[in-house]
Amino acid sequence: MKNLAVLTGAMLLLGCAGINAGSDSGKKSIDPSVQKAIDNAVAANKQAASIGYEWRDAEELIDDAKKAAEAGDNDKALSLANEARSEGDLAYEQGLSQKNAGPRF
């Protein structure tokens, strides 16, 4: 009888785990225009990183844009992605303009 209870409990747990495995199918797909904006932000940030000049908040903005897009908040995601892209572009420009900066004696 004890073995039957343990077996039933194990089967119940495994059955619940199988139900959760398919829960990702409820995720909303990301709007293509929002995904493109996020991809552009990532590219701009990588360009800034290539010269060692990433701005502090760019990566966090990109992560927040991805989360907003996955939640279906396209307006917020687009705004955050555009801000992150702008930071990446400006960081790259600043890095280039400051590459020879240093003390002048």
N, C-alpha and C positions, 0 to 999 in steps of 0.2 A: 504494500500500500504506500509506504514511504517513497519507494522508487517511482511509483506512478505519479505521485505529487511532484517530485523533482523533475521528472520527464515532462509533465504537463507544463510546469513553470518554465522550463527551458524552451519548449516549443512556443510558448506564448511570447517569451522575450525575442526569439528569433523571428517570429511573425511580425512583431512590432518593428523590429529593425528593418525588415523588408519593406514595410510601409514607408518608413522615413527615407529609404534609399531613393525613392522616386519623387521626393519633395522638391528637387531642383527643377523639375519640369514646370513648376509654377512661376519660375523667374520670368520677369518681363524681358523681352528682347530690347536691346538698346537701339534707339532711332539712328539710322545711318548718318544723318547730318551731325548728330551729337557725337557719334563714334569718330567721325572724321575730325571734329574739333578736338577731341581728346587725343587722337593720334598726332595732330598738328602740335598740340601742347607738349606731348612726349618728345617729338622730334626737336622742337625748339629748346627744350630742356637738355636734351642730349648734345645739341650743338654747343650750348653754353658749357656743359660739363667737359666737352672735348678740349676746351682751353682752360679748364680748371676754374670756371667762374660762374657756378650755379648760385642763384639767389636762394636764400633760406627757405622761403615758403612755397616755392614752385612745386616741389614734389607733393607736399601736403594738399595743395590746390588740385593737383591731378587726381590724387586719391579720393578727395571729396567729390570731384566731378564724376568719377567712376561710380561711387556709391550713390550719388543722386540719380545718375542715369539708370542704374540697376533698380532703383526704387521707382522709376518712372517719372521723376521730376526733371523733365527735359529742359525747361527754362533755366533752372538753377544749374544743371549740369553744363549747359552751354555757356552760361555766364562764368562759371568757375574755370572751364576749359579755356575760354578766351582770355581770362585773366592770367592763367598759368602760361599760355602761349606768349602773351605780352611780356610777362616776366622773363621768360626764356630768351625772347628776342632782345629785350633791353639788357639783360645780363651779358649776352654775347657781345652786343655793341659796346657796353661798358668795359668788358674784358679786353676787347681789341684796343679801345682808346687808352686804356690804362696799362697796357703791357710794358711800356717803357717808363712808366712812372717810377719815381724813386727820389731819394733826396738829391738835391743839387748842391754841391759844395763849391 
